[in-house]
Amino acid sequence: MVEEESPAGEEAPPAPMVPEPGVESIFLTGTTQKLVGIDDMGKDLRVKMIDKETLTHDIQFRGAISDFHPIKTKLTKCDYDPILVRYNEEDIYGDQNNFEIVLLKATADKWMAAEEDAARLAAEAEAAALAAAEEAKANKGRKKRKPSAPWVSQGSEVEIEECKAHPTRETLVISISRKRREFGLSFKLGDKDAQELWNSSQMECRPYRDSNFELKRIEHDMGTQAIPAKVDMSVQATNRLSTTGATQYESLYMEEAEAEIKVNSKRMHEFLGTLTTRYETALQQNEVMDIFEDEYASLAEEDSAPGEKNANLIAPYQSFTDLVYSKGKRVSAIVWVPKKKGVVAVACTEPKSFDERLDNAGRVQNSAVLIWNFSDPIHPQYVLEAPFDVFSFQYNPKRPEIVCGGLYNGQIIFWNTNALEKMKKKKDGDDNESAVPKVKYALLSAVENSHTGPVTDLMWLPEGIEVSKFTGNINKTGTQDCNMFVTMARDGKLMFWDIRVKKDPKKGEIVWVPTYSITLNRVEVAGDLSAVKFAFSFENGFSNMFWATSMDGEVVYADFIKPPDVDHPEFTKAVYNAHFGDTASIQRSPFFKDILLTVGDWTFNIWKEGHSMPIFNSACADNPMSTGCWSPTRPGLIYIALIDGRLEGWDFLDRSHEPSVVSTITSSSIRSLQFWPTNQHQQLLAVGDGQGVVHIMEMPRNLRRAVPNEKETMAKFFDREVQRCDYAKQRQVVQADEKKLKEAAAIAAKVEEAAKDAKGKRPEEDKWDAKAEQEYHDLERAFKIQLGIISEDDPDEGPLQPPGKRGKDHQ
């Protein structure tokens, strides 16, 4: 047999290895590996011992299909048990088998010794590597220091000397002094131009820029090296080994016979006798005291006084504005969306005069109501579109998806936000995430049946309350639906609207008209009232008597029910002159149903039903007041907004002649205030300004939590003010009577003095008076003839004779 030589330059592949004596190369499938329990062998587990019985059982059970069947005879002659099996990953024999099985004990012992040596060497290598890593980690960051060498000059002394600054003149000495009483005074720094601070009486020369001035400096060559600060720290922690513990217990039970003996025993009766009194005392204390009261919450309640500035700091919480819809506009109305936390709706109007709006009457105008969410202060959650500016709007308290508002042109608008869900589904695949959803109005009232002026106030009627169509009578439906609302506008009309609108069969379209309407007139003077705001009473469900304010500073008390058999009834019952300008706000106290607050011009007034004059008049402010409201949690606290952007808090428990708290909210005027529904832990106030920004302010604890017995204290305060007003009325009557008596006495004195003067006149004085009277009469007659009132032919009646002379001629 001749061996073939490989080509020149190429090495022959290595010949496959031959199994050692007693070693069989075998291929085992995955099923066989699972049956004999070696499916976990691999790179990490190369050697394993298998019982001989397991292999023979597999041959007996599976027969010829068993992977061990080819070596059945050799397997039965194996001289040791269990049998060693090794994983053949690299196929060292070239037969495509994956396992080796050793059937000779001597070979098995040799392989096991080799595996143990390899495991030992691997463990030693791993330990050495770990020790080397620990040593490298310990020596990390340590640098060998070079030995210091003596200084060798390189000629840099001259450069260092040139960098030094040498004085060219003697140092100036300045003495600055201040009076002792001026130490520690508060001051405020600011930036101003020197031209503004120049004063001819204080400065010798006016400041100016000198173009010829030039500062000469030596050029410096400087360098800076930044080195991070290093800190050496060490922490020693003692780790305790966790131990596993267990406890086993068993409930104790008593037999029924033994339990009955215990209950009926004398000792149990004595125990219950001593416990009964204390138990009854504990029950009585639970009834008298609130055992669930959080005493820590009311701890240090009286630590700070009501007027303390630090405790009354009104802090900003969040603000909202939009560059498209609200920038440069006025916030006309703010409403917190019901049944949703942290959502506020805002209506903005253009700050235009009547002439400017008249010039733009023929152009297309768009306005919107913005709904903001605390989670996104940049983009509105959605927008309610409107054809004109929205001056007032309200959400339906029972169905928050329904919104009604009043427009500048007097129309009433209706939105349904249920369309938002459809819009969100359509825009799920839209890439433009910043697009704000817009809700178009669903209904608009007829122009000819709406108000003729801006709708300044809107309110939903309570649930189950409706107003009849022709008489205005109040009907209770007995349901919990809220379907009607009332509006007021500057045309002096009060209108009731129903959202259940049907199609007009004649016109074939929906025509929305008011259900009932009245007009407020003045009582003593003819003309309509330019109404602004109203306040209804809900003490007995809903009252037909209400209060309203006007643009002329009047407060109106009226009744909207039409009396029977009266064609032109007077709905206005009384008109009181309260302010000198527009009465911008009226609101009932949430704690006293007969107490009202009105805000207008430079003052605010507190009224009580049944009195024709306010029971409290505030002092005039330095700036006009724009709006005001009661605190929802404190009976004696009122918030007043000014047009200069300040918010005043009047705490009547602290003082009544000036505000207790003054906070600057914005640089522009404040137009509207609205409190978030009462929250025990947080009170937020929405403030709208004249630039379209809504500021959410957080009230401090002293302005949020009521003082003990505050309501009773304020009730006594109002009673004292009522007594003061009654005393003032009585004094006015007494002073009027005294004035009449003084005037009558003065007239009698004048008559008496005139009679004395007439008796004491001399004849020369009578002649002189008669001559002067005749000259005046001639001058008067010539003037009348010149004007054509009389002619020269008319008889001359002569001058009016003195009383004394007329009496003598008559005699």
Secondary structure, 3 states (H helix, E strand, C coil): CCCCCCCCCCCCCCCCCCCCCCEEEECCCHHHHHHHCCCCCCCCCCEEEECHHHHHHHHHHHHHHCCCHHHHHHHHCCCCCCEEEEECCCCCCCCCCCEEEECCHHHHHHHHHHHHHHHHHHHHHHHHHHHHHHHHHHCCCCCCCCCCCCCCCCCCHHHHHHHCCCCCCCCCCCCCCCCHHHCCCCCCCCCCCHHHHCCCCCCCCCCCCCCCCCCCCCCCCCCCCCCCCCCCCCCCCCCCCCCCCCCCCCCCCCCHHHHHHHHCCHHHHHHHHHHHHHHHHHHHHHHHCCCCCCCCCCCCCCCCCCCCCHHHCCEEEEEECCCCCCCCCEEEEEEECCCCCCEEEEEEECCCCHHHHHHCCCCCCCEEEEEEECCECCCCCEEEEECCCEEEEEECCCCCCEEEEEECCCCEEEEECCHHHHHHHHCCCCCCCCCCCEECCCEECCHHHCCCCCEEEEEECCCCEEECCCCCCEEECCCCCCCEEEEEECCCEEEEEECCCCEECCCCEECCCCCEEEECECCCCCCECCEEEEEECCCCCCCCEEEEEECCCEEEEEECCCCCCCCCCCCEEEEEECCCCCEEEEEECCCCCCEEEEEECCEEEEEECCCCCCCEECCCCCCCEEEEEECCCCCCEEEEEECCCEEEEEECCCCCCCCCEEEECCCCCEEEEEECCCCCCCCEEEEEECCCCEEEEECCHHHHCCCCCHHHHHHHHHHHHHHHHHHHHHHHHHHHHHHHHHHHHHHHHHHHHHHHHHHCCCHHHHHHHHHHHHHHHHHHHHHHHHHCCCCCCCCCCCCCCCHHHHHHHHC
